Amino acid sequence: MKLVKDDDYKRKERKFFKKRPHLIDKYGEVLEKLKTNPFDSSLKTHKLKGDLSEFYACSLTYEYRIICVFLIQNETIVLVDIGSHDEVY
């Protein structure tokens, strides 16, 4: 799978890690797992409901999530948002 980060996501990512630099290594591990197998059980990937029903979420840690869109036909994952549960939902 290919991961895509638009400019908006890159801005959110920089802001997120400015406050939480200790999570950068874990983030790298999660992105590698997303590329290899987006439904790896350790990621806890799940489809969202309601207004976010076109998106999936996976766990960075218990507290932090990554929101993404899976475009399976192109084997592409578009990263949309990163943050705490309350920030991204």
Backbone as XML, in Angstrom:
<?xml version="1.0"?>
<chain id="A" units="angstrom">
  <residue number="1" name="MET">
    <atom name="N" x="0.844" y="-1.182" z="0.000"/>
    <atom name="CA" x="0.000" y="0.000" z="0.000"/>
    <atom name="C" x="0.891" y="1.247" z="0.000"/>
  </residue>
  <residue number="2" name="LYS">
    <atom name="N" x="0.364" y="2.287" z="-0.595"/>
    <atom name="CA" x="1.065" y="3.573" z="-0.644"/>
    <atom name="C" x="0.368" y="4.537" z="0.312"/>
  </residue>
  <residue number="3" name="LEU">
    <atom name="N" x="1.141" y="5.271" z="1.095"/>
    <atom name="CA" x="0.584" y="6.270" z="2.012"/>
    <atom name="C" x="0.707" y="7.649" z="1.388"/>
  </residue>
  <residue number="4" name="VAL">
    <atom name="N" x="-0.386" y="8.423" z="1.466"/>
    <atom name="CA" x="-0.415" y="9.775" z="0.898"/>
    <atom name="C" x="-0.700" y="10.768" z="2.023"/>
  </residue>
  <residue number="5" name="LYS">
    <atom name="N" x="0.117" y="11.818" z="2.078"/>
    <atom name="CA" x="-0.070" y="12.895" z="3.064"/>
    <atom name="C" x="-0.215" y="14.199" z="2.289"/>
  </residue>
  <residue number="6" name="ASP">
    <atom name="N" x="-1.396" y="14.825" z="2.387"/>
    <atom name="CA" x="-1.550" y="16.126" z="1.738"/>
    <atom name="C" x="-0.962" y="17.207" z="2.653"/>
  </residue>
  <residue number="7" name="ASP">
    <atom name="N" x="-0.935" y="18.441" z="2.172"/>
    <atom name="CA" x="-0.330" y="19.538" z="2.947"/>
    <atom name="C" x="-1.038" y="19.760" z="4.279"/>
  </residue>
  <residue number="8" name="ASP">
    <atom name="N" x="-2.363" y="19.608" z="4.299"/>
    <atom name="CA" x="-3.131" y="19.788" z="5.527"/>
    <atom name="C" x="-2.714" y="18.745" z="6.570"/>
  </residue>
  <residue number="9" name="TYR">
    <atom name="N" x="-2.573" y="17.502" z="6.135"/>
    <atom name="CA" x="-2.160" y="16.445" z="7.061"/>
    <atom name="C" x="-0.734" y="16.696" z="7.562"/>
  </residue>
  <residue number="10" name="LYS">
    <atom name="N" x="0.153" y="17.090" z="6.676"/>
    <atom name="CA" x="1.538" y="17.356" z="7.071"/>
    <atom name="C" x="1.609" y="18.448" z="8.140"/>
  </residue>
  <residue number="11" name="ARG">
    <atom name="N" x="0.752" y="19.462" z="8.019"/>
    <atom name="CA" x="0.698" y="20.535" z="9.018"/>
    <atom name="C" x="0.228" y="19.972" z="10.358"/>
  </residue>
  <residue number="12" name="LYS">
    <atom name="N" x="-0.826" y="19.149" z="10.334"/>
    <atom name="CA" x="-1.333" y="18.537" z="11.567"/>
    <atom name="C" x="-0.286" y="17.626" z="12.197"/>
  </residue>
  <residue number="13" name="GLU">
    <atom name="N" x="0.429" y="16.903" z="11.345"/>
    <atom name="CA" x="1.465" y="15.987" z="11.807"/>
    <atom name="C" x="2.589" y="16.758" z="12.521"/>
  </residue>
  <residue number="14" name="ARG">
    <atom name="N" x="3.060" y="17.855" z="11.908"/>
    <atom name="CA" x="4.113" y="18.676" z="12.531"/>
    <atom name="C" x="3.656" y="19.210" z="13.891"/>
  </residue>
  <residue number="15" name="LYS">
    <atom name="N" x="2.432" y="19.733" z="13.927"/>
    <atom name="CA" x="1.883" y="20.290" z="15.164"/>
    <atom name="C" x="1.766" y="19.204" z="16.244"/>
  </residue>
  <residue number="16" name="PHE">
    <atom name="N" x="1.288" y="18.030" z="15.842"/>
    <atom name="CA" x="1.116" y="16.906" z="16.761"/>
    <atom name="C" x="2.447" y="16.504" z="17.392"/>
  </residue>
  <residue number="17" name="PHE">
    <atom name="N" x="3.485" y="16.345" z="16.563"/>
    <atom name="CA" x="4.771" y="15.878" z="17.074"/>
    <atom name="C" x="5.600" y="16.962" z="17.746"/>
  </residue>
  <residue number="18" name="LYS">
    <atom name="N" x="5.260" y="18.213" z="17.520"/>
    <atom name="CA" x="5.929" y="19.296" z="18.239"/>
    <atom name="C" x="5.642" y="19.167" z="19.736"/>
  </residue>
  <residue number="19" name="LYS">
    <atom name="N" x="4.412" y="18.751" z="20.061"/>
    <atom name="CA" x="4.004" y="18.581" z="21.457"/>
    <atom name="C" x="4.332" y="17.192" z="21.991"/>
  </residue>
  <residue number="20" name="ARG">
    <atom name="N" x="4.516" y="16.202" z="21.081"/>
    <atom name="CA" x="4.689" y="14.813" z="21.508"/>
    <atom name="C" x="5.846" y="14.128" z="20.765"/>
  </residue>
  <residue number="21" name="PRO">
    <atom name="N" x="7.057" y="14.667" z="20.870"/>
    <atom name="CA" x="8.185" y="14.085" z="20.123"/>
    <atom name="C" x="8.507" y="12.643" z="20.529"/>
  </residue>
  <residue number="22" name="HIS">
    <atom name="N" x="8.099" y="12.244" z="21.720"/>
    <atom name="CA" x="8.370" y="10.888" z="22.187"/>
    <atom name="C" x="7.605" y="9.818" z="21.392"/>
  </residue>
  <residue number="23" name="LEU">
    <atom name="N" x="6.629" y="10.229" z="20.582"/>
    <atom name="CA" x="5.834" y="9.272" z="19.809"/>
    <atom name="C" x="6.320" y="9.092" z="18.365"/>
  </residue>
  <residue number="24" name="ILE">
    <atom name="N" x="7.372" y="9.775" z="17.971"/>
    <atom name="CA" x="7.832" y="9.724" z="16.575"/>
    <atom name="C" x="8.239" y="8.309" z="16.164"/>
  </residue>
  <residue number="25" name="ASP">
    <atom name="N" x="8.982" y="7.601" z="17.001"/>
    <atom name="CA" x="9.401" y="6.235" z="16.658"/>
    <atom name="C" x="8.197" y="5.307" z="16.532"/>
  </residue>
  <residue number="26" name="LYS">
    <atom name="N" x="7.269" y="5.413" z="17.458"/>
    <atom name="CA" x="6.052" y="4.587" z="17.420"/>
    <atom name="C" x="5.266" y="4.886" z="16.143"/>
  </residue>
  <residue number="27" name="TYR">
    <atom name="N" x="5.192" y="6.140" z="15.759"/>
    <atom name="CA" x="4.494" y="6.572" z="14.544"/>
    <atom name="C" x="5.106" y="5.916" z="13.304"/>
  </residue>
  <residue number="28" name="GLY">
    <atom name="N" x="6.425" y="5.877" z="13.240"/>
    <atom name="CA" x="7.103" y="5.221" z="12.126"/>
    <atom name="C" x="6.736" y="3.754" z="12.031"/>
  </residue>
  <residue number="29" name="GLU">
    <atom name="N" x="6.659" y="3.077" z="13.183"/>
    <atom name="CA" x="6.270" y="1.666" z="13.219"/>
    <atom name="C" x="4.831" y="1.489" z="12.721"/>
  </residue>
  <residue number="30" name="VAL">
    <atom name="N" x="3.938" y="2.357" z="13.157"/>
    <atom name="CA" x="2.536" y="2.273" z="12.752"/>
    <atom name="C" x="2.389" y="2.497" z="11.250"/>
  </residue>
  <residue number="31" name="LEU">
    <atom name="N" x="3.106" y="3.468" z="10.700"/>
    <atom name="CA" x="3.026" y="3.724" z="9.256"/>
    <atom name="C" x="3.538" y="2.528" z="8.452"/>
  </residue>
  <residue number="32" name="GLU">
    <atom name="N" x="4.590" y="1.874" z="8.925"/>
    <atom name="CA" x="5.102" y="0.686" z="8.230"/>
    <atom name="C" x="4.075" y="-0.440" z="8.253"/>
  </residue>
  <residue number="33" name="LYS">
    <atom name="N" x="3.409" y="-0.620" z="9.397"/>
    <atom name="CA" x="2.364" y="-1.648" z="9.489"/>
    <atom name="C" x="1.195" y="-1.306" z="8.578"/>
  </residue>
  <residue number="34" name="LEU">
    <atom name="N" x="0.826" y="-0.021" z="8.501"/>
    <atom name="CA" x="-0.262" y="0.403" z="7.608"/>
    <atom name="C" x="0.067" y="0.064" z="6.157"/>
  </residue>
  <residue number="35" name="LYS">
    <atom name="N" x="1.307" y="0.293" z="5.753"/>
    <atom name="CA" x="1.722" y="-0.011" z="4.384"/>
    <atom name="C" x="1.645" y="-1.503" z="4.095"/>
  </residue>
  <residue number="36" name="THR">
    <atom name="N" x="2.092" y="-2.303" z="5.057"/>
    <atom name="CA" x="2.168" y="-3.748" z="4.879"/>
    <atom name="C" x="0.801" y="-4.414" z="4.996"/>
  </residue>
  <residue number="37" name="ASN">
    <atom name="N" x="0.098" y="-4.100" z="6.077"/>
    <atom name="CA" x="-1.210" y="-4.704" z="6.336"/>
    <atom name="C" x="-2.048" y="-3.724" z="7.143"/>
  </residue>
  <residue number="38" name="PRO">
    <atom name="N" x="-2.906" y="-2.942" z="6.474"/>
    <atom name="CA" x="-3.676" y="-1.920" z="7.193"/>
    <atom name="C" x="-4.630" y="-2.482" z="8.251"/>
  </residue>
  <residue number="39" name="PHE">
    <atom name="N" x="-4.892" y="-3.781" z="8.192"/>
    <atom name="CA" x="-5.801" y="-4.382" z="9.171"/>
    <atom name="C" x="-5.057" y="-5.263" z="10.175"/>
  </residue>
  <residue number="40" name="ASP">
    <atom name="N" x="-3.774" y="-5.003" z="10.370"/>
    <atom name="CA" x="-2.994" y="-5.698" z="11.386"/>
    <atom name="C" x="-3.700" y="-5.497" z="12.728"/>
  </residue>
  <residue number="41" name="SER">
    <atom name="N" x="-3.840" y="-6.562" z="13.491"/>
    <atom name="CA" x="-4.616" y="-6.482" z="14.742"/>
    <atom name="C" x="-4.041" y="-5.475" z="15.733"/>
  </residue>
  <residue number="42" name="SER">
    <atom name="N" x="-2.740" y="-5.246" z="15.702"/>
    <atom name="CA" x="-2.147" y="-4.291" z="16.651"/>
    <atom name="C" x="-2.551" y="-2.849" z="16.347"/>
  </residue>
  <residue number="43" name="LEU">
    <atom name="N" x="-3.004" y="-2.565" z="15.122"/>
    <atom name="CA" x="-3.432" y="-1.210" z="14.753"/>
    <atom name="C" x="-4.864" y="-0.907" z="15.187"/>
  </residue>
  <residue number="44" name="LYS">
    <atom name="N" x="-5.636" y="-1.954" z="15.448"/>
    <atom name="CA" x="-7.049" y="-1.794" z="15.831"/>
    <atom name="C" x="-7.808" y="-0.948" z="14.797"/>
  </residue>
  <residue number="45" name="THR">
    <atom name="N" x="-7.541" y="-1.200" z="13.520"/>
    <atom name="CA" x="-8.192" y="-0.466" z="12.435"/>
    <atom name="C" x="-9.679" y="-0.778" z="12.423"/>
  </residue>
  <residue number="46" name="HIS">
    <atom name="N" x="-10.479" y="0.269" z="12.321"/>
    <atom name="CA" x="-11.931" y="0.086" z="12.286"/>
    <atom name="C" x="-12.586" y="1.184" z="11.458"/>
  </residue>
  <residue number="47" name="LYS">
    <atom name="N" x="-13.710" y="0.846" z="10.868"/>
    <atom name="CA" x="-14.487" y="1.788" z="10.073"/>
    <atom name="C" x="-15.249" y="2.699" z="11.027"/>
  </residue>
  <residue number="48" name="LEU">
    <atom name="N" x="-15.310" y="3.968" z="10.684"/>
    <atom name="CA" x="-16.015" y="4.928" z="11.525"/>
    <atom name="C" x="-17.481" y="5.010" z="11.126"/>
  </residue>
  <residue number="49" name="LYS">
    <atom name="N" x="-18.262" y="5.622" z="11.973"/>
    <atom name="CA" x="-19.712" y="5.743" z="11.736"/>
    <atom name="C" x="-20.115" y="7.208" z="11.701"/>
  </residue>
  <residue number="50" name="GLY">
    <atom name="N" x="-21.343" y="7.456" z="11.313"/>
    <atom name="CA" x="-21.883" y="8.812" z="11.308"/>
    <atom name="C" x="-21.270" y="9.667" z="10.225"/>
  </residue>
  <residue number="51" name="ASP">
    <atom name="N" x="-20.952" y="10.907" z="10.572"/>
    <atom name="CA" x="-20.391" y="11.857" z="9.605"/>
    <atom name="C" x="-19.039" y="11.409" z="9.042"/>
  </residue>
  <residue number="52" name="LEU">
    <atom name="N" x="-18.361" y="10.539" z="9.761"/>
    <atom name="CA" x="-17.034" y="10.078" z="9.334"/>
    <atom name="C" x="-17.076" y="8.675" z="8.724"/>
  </residue>
  <residue number="53" name="SER">
    <atom name="N" x="-18.243" y="8.252" z="8.256"/>
    <atom name="CA" x="-18.423" y="6.870" z="7.804"/>
    <atom name="C" x="-17.585" y="6.481" z="6.588"/>
  </residue>
  <residue number="54" name="GLU">
    <atom name="N" x="-17.027" y="7.434" z="5.874"/>
    <atom name="CA" x="-16.178" y="7.096" z="4.733"/>
    <atom name="C" x="-14.722" y="6.867" z="5.159"/>
  </residue>
  <residue number="55" name="PHE">
    <atom name="N" x="-14.420" y="7.035" z="6.440"/>
    <atom name="CA" x="-13.064" y="6.940" z="6.949"/>
    <atom name="C" x="-12.851" y="5.714" z="7.826"/>
  </residue>
  <residue number="56" name="TYR">
    <atom name="N" x="-11.584" y="5.408" z="8.022"/>
    <atom name="CA" x="-11.156" y="4.390" z="8.979"/>
    <atom name="C" x="-10.263" y="5.074" z="9.999"/>
  </residue>
  <residue number="57" name="ALA">
    <atom name="N" x="-10.150" y="4.461" z="11.158"/>
    <atom name="CA" x="-9.227" y="4.956" z="12.169"/>
    <atom name="C" x="-8.332" y="3.804" z="12.594"/>
  </residue>
  <residue number="58" name="CYS">
    <atom name="N" x="-7.114" y="4.127" z="12.950"/>
    <atom name="CA" x="-6.235" y="3.138" z="13.552"/>
    <atom name="C" x="-5.562" y="3.796" z="14.744"/>
  </residue>
  <residue number="59" name="SER">
    <atom name="N" x="-5.059" y="2.971" z="15.639"/>
    <atom name="CA" x="-4.476" y="3.477" z="16.878"/>
    <atom name="C" x="-2.984" y="3.718" z="16.733"/>
  </residue>
  <residue number="60" name="LEU">
    <atom name="N" x="-2.553" y="4.863" z="17.188"/>
    <atom name="CA" x="-1.129" y="5.140" z="17.347"/>
    <atom name="C" x="-0.723" y="4.656" z="18.743"/>
  </residue>
  <residue number="61" name="THR">
    <atom name="N" x="-1.514" y="5.056" z="19.728"/>
    <atom name="CA" x="-1.400" y="4.555" z="21.103"/>
    <atom name="C" x="-2.835" y="4.420" z="21.600"/>
  </residue>
  <residue number="62" name="TYR">
    <atom name="N" x="-2.985" y="4.058" z="22.849"/>
    <atom name="CA" x="-4.336" y="3.963" z="23.400"/>
    <atom name="C" x="-5.066" y="5.295" z="23.290"/>
  </residue>
  <residue number="63" name="GLU">
    <atom name="N" x="-4.339" y="6.386" z="23.482"/>
    <atom name="CA" x="-4.949" y="7.721" z="23.507"/>
    <atom name="C" x="-5.038" y="8.384" z="22.130"/>
  </residue>
  <residue number="64" name="TYR">
    <atom name="N" x="-4.097" y="8.095" z="21.242"/>
    <atom name="CA" x="-4.003" y="8.822" z="19.973"/>
    <atom name="C" x="-4.388" y="7.963" z="18.777"/>
  </residue>
  <residue number="65" name="ARG">
    <atom name="N" x="-5.058" y="8.603" z="17.799"/>
    <atom name="CA" x="-5.562" y="7.918" z="16.610"/>
    <atom name="C" x="-5.052" y="8.584" z="15.343"/>
  </residue>
  <residue number="66" name="ILE">
    <atom name="N" x="-5.072" y="7.799" z="14.268"/>
    <atom name="CA" x="-4.813" y="8.312" z="12.929"/>
    <atom name="C" x="-6.062" y="8.019" z="12.114"/>
  </residue>
  <residue number="67" name="ILE">
    <atom name="N" x="-6.621" y="9.041" z="11.482"/>
    <atom name="CA" x="-7.793" y="8.872" z="10.624"/>
    <atom name="C" x="-7.309" y="8.802" z="9.180"/>
  </residue>
  <residue number="68" name="CYS">
    <atom name="N" x="-7.843" y="7.847" z="8.430"/>
    <atom name="CA" x="-7.401" y="7.706" z="7.047"/>
    <atom name="C" x="-8.541" y="7.216" z="6.159"/>
  </residue>
  <residue number="69" name="VAL">
    <atom name="N" x="-8.339" y="7.393" z="4.879"/>
    <atom name="CA" x="-9.264" y="6.895" z="3.862"/>
    <atom name="C" x="-8.517" y="5.808" z="3.104"/>
  </residue>
  <residue number="70" name="PHE">
    <atom name="N" x="-9.137" y="4.652" z="2.948"/>
    <atom name="CA" x="-8.524" y="3.589" z="2.167"/>
    <atom name="C" x="-9.105" y="3.614" z="0.768"/>
  </residue>
  <residue number="71" name="LEU">
    <atom name="N" x="-8.258" y="3.772" z="-0.216"/>
    <atom name="CA" x="-8.674" y="3.675" z="-1.606"/>
    <atom name="C" x="-8.091" y="2.361" z="-2.117"/>
  </residue>
  <residue number="72" name="ILE">
    <atom name="N" x="-8.805" y="1.300" z="-1.865"/>
    <atom name="CA" x="-8.291" y="-0.037" z="-2.110"/>
    <atom name="C" x="-7.969" y="-0.271" z="-3.589"/>
  </residue>
  <residue number="73" name="GLN">
    <atom name="N" x="-8.767" y="0.282" z="-4.504"/>
    <atom name="CA" x="-8.531" y="0.025" z="-5.913"/>
    <atom name="C" x="-7.157" y="0.507" z="-6.376"/>
  </residue>
  <residue number="74" name="ASN">
    <atom name="N" x="-6.653" y="1.543" z="-5.786"/>
    <atom name="CA" x="-5.329" y="2.061" z="-6.150"/>
    <atom name="C" x="-4.263" y="1.649" z="-5.142"/>
  </residue>
  <residue number="75" name="GLU">
    <atom name="N" x="-4.650" y="0.809" z="-4.191"/>
    <atom name="CA" x="-3.759" y="0.416" z="-3.105"/>
    <atom name="C" x="-3.116" y="1.632" z="-2.456"/>
  </residue>
  <residue number="76" name="THR">
    <atom name="N" x="-3.969" y="2.599" z="-2.149"/>
    <atom name="CA" x="-3.520" y="3.860" z="-1.569"/>
    <atom name="C" x="-4.263" y="4.130" z="-0.273"/>
  </residue>
  <residue number="77" name="ILE">
    <atom name="N" x="-3.544" y="4.615" z="0.715"/>
    <atom name="CA" x="-4.143" y="5.064" z="1.969"/>
    <atom name="C" x="-3.858" y="6.551" z="2.080"/>
  </residue>
  <residue number="78" name="VAL">
    <atom name="N" x="-4.913" y="7.344" z="2.175"/>
    <atom name="CA" x="-4.776" y="8.793" z="2.322"/>
    <atom name="C" x="-4.929" y="9.122" z="3.800"/>
  </residue>
  <residue number="79" name="LEU">
    <atom name="N" x="-3.884" y="9.664" z="4.396"/>
    <atom name="CA" x="-3.932" y="10.042" z="5.809"/>
    <atom name="C" x="-4.647" y="11.382" z="5.927"/>
  </residue>
  <residue number="80" name="VAL">
    <atom name="N" x="-5.605" y="11.453" z="6.854"/>
    <atom name="CA" x="-6.490" y="12.610" z="6.952"/>
    <atom name="C" x="-6.259" y="13.419" z="8.217"/>
  </residue>
  <residue number="81" name="ASP">
    <atom name="N" x="-6.101" y="12.743" z="9.373"/>
    <atom name="CA" x="-5.998" y="13.466" z="10.638"/>
    <atom name="C" x="-5.230" y="12.632" z="11.636"/>
  </residue>
  <residue number="82" name="ILE">
    <atom name="N" x="-4.644" y="13.287" z="12.604"/>
    <atom name="CA" x="-3.920" y="12.624" z="13.692"/>
    <atom name="C" x="-4.179" y="13.427" z="14.953"/>
  </residue>
  <residue number="83" name="GLY">
    <atom name="N" x="-4.390" y="12.726" z="16.062"/>
    <atom name="CA" x="-4.619" y="13.417" z="17.319"/>
    <atom name="C" x="-5.266" y="12.507" z="18.350"/>
  </residue>
  <residue number="84" name="SER">
    <atom name="N" x="-5.663" y="13.087" z="19.445"/>
    <atom name="CA" x="-6.330" y="12.314" z="20.487"/>
    <atom name="C" x="-7.719" y="11.931" z="20.011"/>
  </residue>
  <residue number="85" name="HIS">
    <atom name="N" x="-8.321" y="11.021" z="20.709"/>
    <atom name="CA" x="-9.670" y="10.560" z="20.366"/>
    <atom name="C" x="-10.614" y="11.747" z="20.239"/>
  </residue>
  <residue number="86" name="ASP">
    <atom name="N" x="-10.605" y="12.638" z="21.209"/>
    <atom name="CA" x="-11.510" y="13.785" z="21.197"/>
    <atom name="C" x="-11.172" y="14.787" z="20.085"/>
  </residue>
  <residue number="87" name="GLU">
    <atom name="N" x="-9.908" y="14.903" z="19.726"/>
    <atom name="CA" x="-9.506" y="15.853" z="18.687"/>
    <atom name="C" x="-9.941" y="15.412" z="17.284"/>
  </residue>
  <residue number="88" name="VAL">
    <atom name="N" x="-9.851" y="14.130" z="17.001"/>
    <atom name="CA" x="-10.118" y="13.667" z="15.638"/>
    <atom name="C" x="-11.560" y="13.259" z="15.380"/>
  </residue>
  <residue number="89" name="TYR">
    <atom name="N" x="-12.325" y="12.995" z="16.441"/>
    <atom name="CA" x="-13.726" y="12.616" z="16.233"/>
    <atom name="C" x="-14.580" y="13.803" z="16.462"/>
  </residue>
</chain>
